[in-house]
Every structure is written in C-alpha cells, then in structure tokens.
C-alpha cells in the first residue's frame, strides 16, 4: 500500500474538487447553480499597512478605503501567512499555508510544488464565472501569473514608468548606461538600475501604472455589465510598494514637517539576531546607504512618499468602486480589499517587511458583502488563508476540501463571534534552513525559531500586547522566569497549529 504524503492528499482533494465543479447535476443538487450569482471585486494592495483612517489612524488620507469600510465589515486583527509578496499571495490564492504549498520565497512557482491545486479564481472560473486579472495579483519572479486561473490573459500595467521627474529620468538613464557598459544581466542588472526610491512628477494619475490599472478596471466593469455574466475581477494595485511614485498632487496633501517618525528606534531588547532584517530591498535604490541607518531627512522623505502613494492608490480604488455603483452592480457584488502584508516605516530603525513582527504581519482586510450589516468591525483573529473559503461560501459554492482556512462568514453575521483565538504567521531564515513560526493572540505575540533539520528550537520570542503595552514590540520576555508558564502555554498552542 502506498504511503501517502500531505502533498498527495492535497492533490487528491483538489482533483476531487475539480470533479465536483464539473458535475452540473451534483452542483444543482447542492444548490450551487440556481439563482443569480454574486460578482466578486477582488482588490489587492501591495505593502499596505493598516495605517488608515478606518483603522483609527489619522496620519494618512484614505477616504475611499474608509468609505468601503463604512459600508462593510472591517477586520481589526487580520494577519498574512508570510510577510513578503509571493508567499503571502500564493497562500491566499491557493488556500494553502506556505508549508503546504511549499512557497516561501519569490522564485518558487506553486504549479511546480502543488500542480493540481485549484486556485481561488480558478475555482470561480470552473463554476461559471468570467475571471480577469488586472495589475498585481499573483507574484513570482520572473513569471508573474497562473494561466489556469483566468478566462483571459492577465494584464499588468507600468504606465510611463516609475520615474517621471526629469531629474530621476536622467539618473535612471545613467544607471542603465553604466549597467550596459559593465555587461550586467538579469537580477544584477535590475538591482543596479533601480532609480531613486521616490518620484513626484506633476502628471495625471494614469501616467503611473496604478492609474492605468484603475482605468482598465473601470473599462472592464462597463463591458461586464453589458454581458450580465457573473465575474471575478481581480484588481491589484502596486503602490505603496517601492519606489514611492505618485503624482505631485498627492504629495502636496501632506506637510513634511507634520510627519511623525516611529517612536521605536531599535530592535526589541533581548530579541535574537535571527528575528531581525537587513531591509536590503530599500538599500538597492539609488542614494540609499549600503549599510547603516538612514538620515532623518531621508526617513521623513520616504514616509512622505509612502503616505502619498497610499492616498494615490486610495483614489484609484475610489474610481473603481464608484463605477460599480454607477453601473448598478453594487448590490450584486462582493467587494474584498486586502493588503498583502505590512511594512516598516523606520520602525526599529528598519524598513520593508521580511520579519515576523506585528508591523509586518498585521494587514488591512475589509469585506463589503450584500445582505450584511454596514459599518461592522470585528476583533476576531483571522488569517489570509481564510479568504478563499469565505468567498466560496459567500457565493454559495462548496468550500473545497483542500482549503486550510476557515470561513469568515460567521463574523459577517456576528462581529462578536470568534473563529480563531490566534493567528499564525511564519518567516524563513538562512535559505529556509530555519523557520520562525509566530502566533498572535489577544495579549501576546510568541515566536519559535526552529532548525528544520533537527527540529530544535534555537530561539524564542515573547512580546506583550496587553492593554497599555507599547504598540510595537519593545522587550523580548521569553527568557524571563515570571513568563515561563505563558511561554509553555503558547508553545503548546503554536505547535498544535504547525504540526
């Protein structure tokens, strides 16, 4: 008898799901086909912190996202599975945790590790939906997409480029010339030709890529409204990912002198080296130091750029949602907005994502679904792996057996309900030889760094998130005797989730 692996069971389950979806009689018997199908507007935003008006933050101008939250349900405690683009998006879109889909980096393609898995849009496609991808949805370098997920080839837009001020264009042209003279190719050429980390040209919104994405989404909605065909329209906005490129009018909405810097200037006291990051993504950009901290001037300029980029993307989201209203599609459409992970803005005197800390794994999530109370907020812990089963249930589709998340529909019905008492995230180090697993509970953030070869714990972290504690982790309490029982309980909880 064959000894089945977890991957075998996942492939069997997804094949079974495919058989179910292709069986109209069975689907009819289960109540899938009759009635008008709900549409899905699936909005992804890169590197978006929950530093928005609807999350009680006053620094960033985000009226359109705030309006969406006021019309739907906001999840106060939503966490990604891994704080970097491809693993986070792959997990969300396959319904599998990173350890199950075997994607922990930017280069692994899930079709090579779980080839038969049915992705979220693919599932809708096989259930009679027209599925389309605009902008950044899947992300894997160098291939950006999954052809099985979409009814038509996906489209991604760059506009006129990331750098449009005359000064920045000259810098980029100079860098490209130098790279050509050196004979650089591939990733080496890419990183050597990155221009400045900010750009603020006085141009229309669609001069940059996300403005084009919004225009294309509006155009697509108009066409879809005429067909009457149920749709799953995925619209992915790149900003506020680096470089922070946004039209000047969005920069002008903020005064540099009013921008506050992070109060947490160093890594948490007693935190292990393995928990920290080098923030190399930012260091590749022109003018950024190869090592050491940024100056206060550089810090303030980058935060300004991040804020401007968020407000720019917020405006694009407004255009798309407004078009949905104009076409009379709002009452038949589920809108979901999510940021793929958080981002450090000088917190811990560091930048970018790539850690298991709260600021990297905590991300915004809003669901506006017809038939539920407006303006709800829930404190229940949810994970991004929960999105797949939630959208399936909202659209009256059976939840595929392979999904490892839990439907959030009970929280839409009752925001005070609970589907989880902890959220799990992870981060690989040393080329994946060490894996850091983190759980976030109501009062604590607990992490174990595990050597994958011998399964031994090489470091622990425990951070206080009880009322009154600092918003950012300040002191690692894992080795303090008074917290020994807390560590023991959280370790047991953590291991029940990863084994």
N, C-alpha and C positions, 0 to 999 in steps of 0.2 A: 504493500500500500504506500502511496506517495506521501511524504511528509510535507504538508503544505506550509508555506511561509505566509507572513502577513500580506506580502505583495500579491501572492496567489489569490488570497481571499478577496482583496480589493479588486483585482481584475475580474474574478468570478462575479462579484457583486455588481460591478459596472456593466458587464456583459448582460447580466440578468435584467438590469435596469433598462438597457437598450432594447431587450426583447419586449419588456413591458410597454415601453414607449411606442414601439412599432406595432403593437397589437390594438387596433381600434376597438374591437369588441370588448376586450378586457378593460380598456380605458373607459369605454362607455359604461360598463358595468360598475366601475368605481366612481363614476360621476365626474370624469375629467373633461370629456368633450362638450357636453351640453352647455348652453348659455353663452353669454358674451364674455370673452376672455379679457382680463385686465392687461393693460400695457405696462411696461416697465421702463422708466427713465433712470438709468444707472449712471450716477455721476461720481467719478473718481477724481481726487485732487492730490497731487504729489506733495509730500513733505509738509502737510498741513497740521500744525499744532491746534489743539482745542483752545487756542487763544483768540476767541471770537466773542462778539457781543452776546450771543445766545448762551455762551458758557460763563457769562458773568465777568468777562474781561472787557476793559474799557480802552485798551491801547490801540486796537485795530478796528478799522471801519469796515463792517461786514453786513450791510443792511439786507442784502438778498438772501444770504445764508440764514440770517436771523429771522427773516420773514418765513423762510421754509420751515424753520424750527417751530415758529409760532403756529404753523398750520399742521404740524405733525407731531412726532414723538422724538425727543432728544435723549440720547443715551449718555449719561454723565460718566459712566465707567466702562467705556469700550476700549479694548486692547487688541493690538495686532499680534500675530503669532511670532513675527521676527522683524526687527526694525531696519529693514532695507527693502528696496523696491521689489525685486523679483521673487524672493521667498514669501513676502507678505502677500503679493498679488496672486502668486501661484496657489498658495494655500487657500486664499479666499475663493478663487475661481474654480478650484478643483474640489473644495470641501474637505480636503485632507490636510492634516498638520504637516509641518516641514519634515518630521521624521518619517512620515508615511509616504509622502510624495518624493522624498529624497532630494529636495531642492533647498539648499542652504546658502547658495551664492548667486552671482549674477549670470553665470555662464551655463549652468546645468538646465537642460530642457526637460520638462516633465514628461514629454512624449517618449523620451529615452528611458525613463525610470518607471513610470506607470502608464504605458502606452495606450491602454484601453479605458482609462478613466474618462468619464463623461463630464465635461466642464459645465459650469453654470449656464453660460449662453448656449452651449451645445444642447443641453437638456431642454431649454426652451425652444430651440430650433427644431428639435425632434418631436416636440409637442405642438407643432403648427405655428410657431412664431417666426416672424421675419427678424433676424438678428443682425445688427450692424455695429461696427466699432469705429469710433472717431477719436483721434488723439491717442493718448497713452492709456492703455488698459492692461494687456499683458506686457511684460517687460523681461526680456532676456537678451543679453549681448552675445553675438551680434544679431541674432534673429529676434524679431520683435513681436511675433504673433503666432496664433494657432489657427490654421486654415479650417479645421473641423468645427470651430465654434461659430462661424459667421455665415450668413446667407450670401453675402457678397464680400469681396476682399476688403480688409480693413484699410483705413486711411489715417495717415498721421501727417501733421502739417507743421512746417517750420516758419511760415510767413517769410519775411525778408531776412530772417536770421536773428540770432540772439543779440548781436551788437550792431547798433544803428547810428550811434553818435559818430560824428566824423573822427573824433579822437580815437575812439575804440576801434573803428574800422581800420584805421592806419596801423594800430597796434597788432590787430589780428593778421593783417596782410604781411606785416613784418615777420611775425612768428611763423606764418606759413612758408614764407620765402626761406627763412633760416632752416626750417624742417626739411624742405626740399633739397637745399644745398647739402644738408647732412645725410640725406638719403633715408630719413626716418620713415617707418611704415607702421601700419596697424595701431595698436594702443599707444605705442611710444610716440607716434606722430600726433595722435589725438590729444594726448595729455600735454604735449609740448606746444600745441597751437591754441589751447584754451585762452581766451582773452580775459579781460578784467571781470571780476565777479558781479559787477553791477552795470546796468545800462538804463538811461533815462531819456531817450530821444523823444522829441515833440512830434509824435506820429499818431495816426489813428490806431484804434485797438487791434485791427486786423493786420497791422504791419508786423506784429509779433504772432507767433504760432497759435496761442490760445484764442486770440480774437478770430482767427480763421476757423478754428475748431467750433467756436460758438456759432459763427455764420453758417457753417456746414450742418450743424445740428438743427438750426432753425429751418434751413432748406430741406433737410431730411424729414422733419416733422410735418412740413407742409405737404410733401409728397405722400407720406404715410397716412395723413388724414384723409386724403383722396381715395386711397386704396381700401381703407376700412379694415386692413389686415392687422391682427394683433402684433405688436412689436416689442422687442427688447433692444432699446437704443442705448448703447454704452458710449458715454462721452467723457473722455479723460483729459483733464487739464494738467499741464506740466508745472506751471508756476503755483506755488513759490519755490520750486526746485531751482538750484543754481544753474546759470547765473541769474541774479535777480534783475530780470529785464522787464520793464513795464513802461508804458507811455508816461511822459512827464507829468501829465495832469494828476496821476495817482500819487506820484512822489510829492506833488505840491499840496496834497491833503494832510501832510504831516510836517510838523516843525521839528527839525533835528534836535533843537535844544530841549524839546519836551520828551524825547525818547529816553526811557529809563533802562539802565543796564541791570543785568542779573545780579541779585544780592549774593549768590553763591559763587564765590571766586575761585574755589579749589575743589578737587575731588573730595568725596566724603572722607572724613577722618577714619583711619584704620581700614579703608577699602583696599582690597587686593589689587595688585597690578593687572591681573587678568581681566578685571572688570572695566578697565579704562580704555579709551580710544585715542588714536593718533590724529583723528579728523583729516586724513590725507586727501579726501575729496576736495576740500576747500583749498588746501595747500597747492594743488595743481594749477590754480588760476593765477593769472598774471598779477604780479605785485604782492602776492601773499608770501609770508615767510616760510622757508622750508622747514624751520623748526622754531620752537618758542612761541610765546603769545602774540596776539595782535595788539596794536596800539589802541588807545581809547578812541581815537579818531576813526580808525578802520572799523572798530567794533560798532560804533554809532552809525557809520555809513552802511554797514551790512544789515543791521537791524532795520534801518530806514528802508533799505531795498526789499527786505523780506516783507515788511508791512505794506509797502506799495504794491508788491507782487500779489499779496493776498487780496487786497482791495480790487486790483485789476481782475483777478480770477473771479472774485465775488460778482463783479459787474457782468462778466461773461455768463455766469450761472443764471443771473437775473434775466438776461436776454433769452436764454433757452426756456426757462420756466415760464416766463411771460408769454412766449409763443405757444406753449402748451395751453395756457389759459385762453389766448386769442382764438385758438382752433377748437375750443370747446372740448378738449381731451382730458382736462384735469380730473374730472370725476370718474374717469375710466382708467386712470394711470397711477401706478405706484411710483413714487419718486424716492430714491435712496441716494444719500450723499455720504461719502466716506473719504477720509484722508488715509493714505496707505500706512503711515506711521508718523511719529512726532519728529522733532528736530531741535537740536540745541542752538540757542542764540547767545553764545558766550556763557551759558550755564556751566559751572565747574571750570570756567576759563577754557571751554572747549566748544566745538562746533559740529554740525552734521548729526547723523544718527549713530548707528553701529554700536549700541550698548543695550543692556537690559534695564537701564534706569527708567524711572517714571516718565521723564520728559521725552523719551524716545519711543516707548511702547504705548503710551496713552494717546489716543487719536479720536477725532470727532466722528460721530455717526448720527445721522438723522434719517428717520423713515416717515414719509408722508404718504399714508395709505388711505384710500377712500373707505368710509364706514367706521373710522375710529375717531375718538375724541381729539380735538385740536389742542395744541399747546401743552402736550403732556411732557413730563420729564421722569425718567426712571434712574434710580441709583443702582439697580441690579447690575451685577458684573456680567458682561458679555464679551465674546471674542469674535474676531472677524471670521473665523471658521463657522460661526453661527449664521452668517448672512445667506449662504446657499440654501439651507433648509427653510429659512424664514421666507425667502422669496418664492420658493416652491409652494409652501403652504398658503401664502397669500394669494397665489394664482391658482389655487385648487388643484395642484399637481402633487402626486405622491412623493414623499421625500425619498430620494434614492438611498439604498441600503449602505452605500459606501460613505455617506456623509458622516463626518466625525463631530460635527457641531450640533447645537440644539436650536430648535426654532424659537425665535423671539416673539412670536405672535402672542403668547400669554402675557407678555409685558405691554403689548399694544392694547390688550383688553384691560389689563390692570397693572399700571406702572409700579404699584407697590408689591407686586408678585416677585418671585425670585426663581431664576433658572440655574444660577450658579452661585456659589459662595466664594469663588476665587477665579481669577483669570490667569492663564498660563502663557508665558512668552519664552523665547529662547534665543541664544546668540552663540555662534561657534567661534572658537579662537584656535590659533596655531594650525591653520589649514584644516580645521574640523576635528583635530585630534582631541580637543577639549570642548565640551558643550556646557554652556551655562543655562540652567533652567530656573525660571523665576515664577513665583506665584504672587499675585497681588490680592490681598484680602481687604476687608473693611479697615483694619488697623495696621496692617503690616505689608512690607514687601520683602520676600525671602528668596534667596538665590543659593543654589548649589552649583559649583563648577566641578564637572565630572570628567575624569580621564576616560575616554571612550574605550581604551584598550583594556584596562583592568577594572573599570567601573568604580574606581576610588574617588572620593571627594577630595579635591585639592584645596578648595577654599569655600567659605560660606559668607553670606551677607545677610544682615537683618536690619531693616530700616523702619523707623517709627512713622506711621501715618495716622496716628490717633489725633483726634481734635486738639488743636493747639500746637501740634508739631510743625516744623518748617515744611513748606510746600515741596521743596526739593530735599532729597536725601542729604543729611548732614553728617551723621555719625553711624558707622557700622557697629551694631551692637551684638553681633553673632557670637563673639567670644566672651562676653560679659556674663558672669555666673548668674546674675539675677534674671537673665533671659533664657537660661538653659531649657526650662520647661516649654517656653514659647517656641524655641528652635526645634525641640523634639516633636511637638505637635505639627508645626508647619512642615517639617521634613517628611513626616508621615503623609501629610496631605499632598505634598508635592509629588512624592514617589507613587502615590496612588493614581496620579494623573499622567505620569510619563511611562508607566510600565503596564 
